[in-house]
Amino acid sequence: MKKAMFFKSIEGSRVQCQLCPNNCIISEGGIGSCRVRKKVDGILYSLNYGKIVSLAVDPIEKKPLYHFYPGSESLSIATVGCNFHCKFCQNWEISQSSFIFGEDMTPQDVVNLALLKGVKSISYTYTEPTIFFEFAYDTAKLAHSCGIQNVFVTNGFINSLPFKKIVPYLDAVNIDLKSFNDIFYQKLCSVRGVSPVLDTIQLAYGLGIHIELTNLLIPGWNTSSVQIKALCEWVYALDKRIPLHFSRYFPAYKMTVESTPVAVLESAYGIAKKVGLEYVYVGNVVNGVQETYCPSCGELLVDRGRRVEPLQKLIKGACPKCKYKVYGVGLL
């Protein structure tokens, strides 16, 4: 166990966890909604510190991050637990686990492995990195001292103080903007709404972190053209350069809704481009949109295709034809 970084004592011998907007109030011996934070003798502890359940070297494009060191590899790690309870979770066996398990690793172990594998970054992913914050923080801080980048693949449901705490060691985020509708979050994710996620996106942008967004489209829930357009317009108002990844849903865990029709993904792509977003992608589907084109002249800049490593035609991060500067980090 590791003492939690963000909590306070409140009346009635209870504590309030202040890590995420769930702000769980926990009695002695109780646990939070994430199932990995427990009050013991008046102190809140992280039960999953250093308990690694998933570990793999992935292409950074799998996060998905298309504009952050394209073609690089990232060491991906996760522990059990999540502050969401999504009925469609692809990794529910570990995110929704009611008991703690995993291989014991220290932050130094993770960083040593990253150095051994020669990866560009460490990604905190598969489950929600917010709920293994203390381990992610210690690891990210150490990784930076060794010249390794850090990536959060997150639902964005984190309070501002913890997020600001890790920002000096965080280089990129992919945030799941699951819907632009509170009812979606309430009924499918068991949290109060989308506003905290939007706040995190705005905060990350304001702090200068590289951002990409993912929107998993689930038929009947967040696939109306009105809702997709509203989401795209919100992103456009923040910055039209922020990459948006539409992803195809497949039935998983407690959801039996049909897989997303490809036509829905194509329609979403068209809406996003019409709104004016510069970088829009379609993933989790055969022959999806993976290529990066110049928003100014239409030149093909990054051809991902079926190659192991993307073919970049950029020159110092700009289009070779019209010199338009492409949004991103670590571009050629």
N, C-alpha and C positions, 0 to 999 in steps of 0.2 A: 504493500500500500504506500501511497505517497500523499502527503498533505495537499489538499486542493489549494489553488492559488486565489480563487475568487468566491468568497462566501462571507456571511456575517451572522452573528448570533442575534436571535430575536426573542421576544417574550415567550414564555412557556417552555423554556429549555429546548428550543428548536433552533435550527439554522436555516438560512436562506441561501441557496446556491445562486451566485450571480454571474455564472459563466455564459448562459444563454437566456433568451427571452422567456423560456419556460419559468425561470425564477422559482424553482421548486422549493417549497418549505418542507423540511425534513426533520422528523422527530428522532430521538435516540434509537439507534439500531435500524433506522429506515433508510431507504435508497431513493434516488431521484428517478424521474421519468426515463432517463437514459440507462438505468439499471447498473451503472458503473460508478456511482458516487454515493458514499454511505457515511452516516454520522456515527462516530464512535467516540465515546467519552467527551462529547461536546465539540469534537473536531470533524470537519468534513474531509473525507479521503477519496482519492482516486484509486479505484480497485484494479484498474486495467493498466497501470503504469508499467511499461516494459513488457507487456504480455502480447507478443506479436503473433497474430493469427494468419496473416497473409503477407507474403514477401515475394516480390518478383521484379525483374528488370523489364521495363516496357518502353516502347517508343513513346516519346512525349506526345505524339499525335493521338495516342489512345486516351488521353486524359479527358476530353480532347483539348489540346492546345496546339493550334496551327501556326501561331505567330510568335512563339517563344522557342528560340533555338531549334528550328525545324530540323528533323533528322537526328536529333540527339536522343540519348537514352536516359531514363529516369528510374531510380530504385524506388519501388512503390511499397509502402508499408501500411498496416492497419491493425487495430485492436478490435475487440468486440464492443458492441454498444452503438447507440444512436439517439439523438434527441428528437428524431422524428420516428413515427411508426407507420411508414408508408405501406399501404395495402398492395402496392405493385413492386416492392423492393426486389431487385435482382440478387442482392446479397443478404437476404433475410436470415440465412442460417447463422451469420456472424453479427449482423447489425441488430437483430432482435433476440439474441441469445439471452437466456435468463440466468446463465452461470458464466463465471469468468474462466477462461482458458487461454492458452497460447504459449509460445516459446519465450522464455525469459531472455531479454536482450537489454543492454544498456545503450544510452545514446552513443557512447564511444563505439560499441559493437556495430551499430547501424552505419555510423560514419566510416568506420574502418572497412566495412563491406562495400560501401559506395566508392571508396578510394580504390579498393581492390578491383572492382568491376569497371572502373574508369568512367562512371556515368557523370553527366553534367549536373544532374539534380537529384534531389530526394522528393518524392511525392507522397503526401499524406492523404490517403485515398481509400477506395473500396467501401469503408464505412465513413462516418462523419468525423473528421479530424478534430472538430471542436471538443468532442467528448474524451479525447485523449490529449487534451491541450497541454498538460504539464510535460508529458513525454515529447510531444511535438516541439514544444518551446525549447526544452533542453537540447534536443537533437538539432533543431534548426540553428540555434545559437552556435553550437559546436561545428556544424556543417559550414556555416559562413566563415568561421575562422580557418577552415581548410579549403576555402575557395569553391565550395559546393553550393549551388542554388537550391532554393526551397519552394515547393509548390503545394498549395492547398486545393484539393478538389472537394468542394464543400456545398452544403445547402444554404450557406449564408446566414444561418440562424444562430448568431452569436452576438453578445452584447458588445458595445463599442469599446469599453475599457479593456477587456481581454484582447480584442482584435488589435487595438492600438499597441498593446504590449508586445505582440509578436511581429508587428509590421516591420520593425528594423531588420528582421531576419527572414522576411517573406518577399519573394521575388515575383511570383505569379499566382493567380487564382483562376480556377474555373468554377463559376458559381451556377448552381442549378436554379434557374428561375422557372419553377415548375408550372406556374400559372400566374395570370394577372387577376386572379379571383380568390377572395378569402374563403369562399365555400369549398373550393378545391382543397386548400390547405387544411381546413377544419375537418372535412369528411374523409379525405384520403391520406392525410399526413398526421392528423391528430394534434395540430398546433393552431394557434389563434388566427393566423392570417399571413398575408404576403408582406405587410409593411416592414417588419424587421429585416427581411431579405433585401428589399429595395434600399433600406437604410445602409446595409452593409455594402451593397454595390456602390452606392454614392460615396460612402466613406472610403472604400478601397480606391475608387477613382480619384478622389480628392487627395489621397495620400500618395498617389503616383505609382501604385502597383499595377503591373500588367494584368489586364482583365479579359477573359473570354466568358461567354455565357452559353449555357445549354438549356434548351427547352424540349423536354420529352413530351411528345404529343400523344395523348390518350383519347381515342374516339369517344365522343359524347361528354367529355369532361373539360377539355381545354382546346378543342379543335375548331371552334366557330371562327369564322373570318373576322368577326367583330373583336373577339378577344385577342386573336393573334395580331391584328392591326394595332390594338391598344398597347400591347406589349412592345411591339416594334417601334411605335411612336415614342414610347417612354425611353427606350434605349437610344433612339435617334436624338431626343432632346438632351440626353446626357452626353453622348458623343457618337456620331454616326460611324466612326472607325472601329468601335468595339465589335469584335467578331461574335456572331450569333450562330450557334449550332442547333439545328432542329434534329431531333433524334427519334427514330422509330421505336415505338413501344411493342413489346411482346408479352403475352400473359405470364404472370409470375406471382408467387406467394398467394395472396388472397384475391387477386384480380383475375377474372375470367373474360373480361371484355376482349373482343377480337383485336388482332394485331392492327396497327395503324395502316390503312390503305396508302399505298405509295402516292396516289393522287392527292391525298391530304398534305403530305410532305411537300409535294411539288407546288401545291397551292400556297402553302405557308412561305416557301421560298420566294414565290412571285410577289406575295404581299410585302415581305421584308424588303425586297429590291425596289418595289414601287414606292415604299415609304422613304427609301433613300439610304438604307444601311449599306455600307461599302463592302463588308465581308460577311457573306452568308453561306452556310454549309449545311448539307443534309447527310446525316450519318446513320449507321446501324442498318443500312440497306444496300443491296447490290446496285452498283452503278449510281451511287449517291454523288452529291456535289462535294468534291474534295479539293479541287484546284483553286488556286488564288489568282485572280485576274486584277489587272490594274484598274482601279475605279475611274481613272481619268481617260485612258485610251483603249482599254479592253485587252491589252496585251497579256498573254499567259505568263505569269511570273513564277509560280510554284506548282509544278506538276507532281502530284502525289501518286496518282494512278495505282499500279500494283507493285511499284518499286519498293525495295527494302528501305531506301533512303530517298526523300523527295529531291527532285531536280529543281534547283533554284536558278533563276535567270536574273536575279537582282544584282545591282551594283551598289554597294554601300547602302543597302536597304532601300534602294530606289529603283523605279522602273527604268530599264535601259533605253527604252524608246522615248518616253516623254519626261523622265526624271521625277515623276511623282513619288513622294516619300511614302512608303508603306508603313502602316502601324505595326509595331512589334518590337521584340527584343531578340538580339542574337541573329538577325537576318544577315545574309551575305552582303 
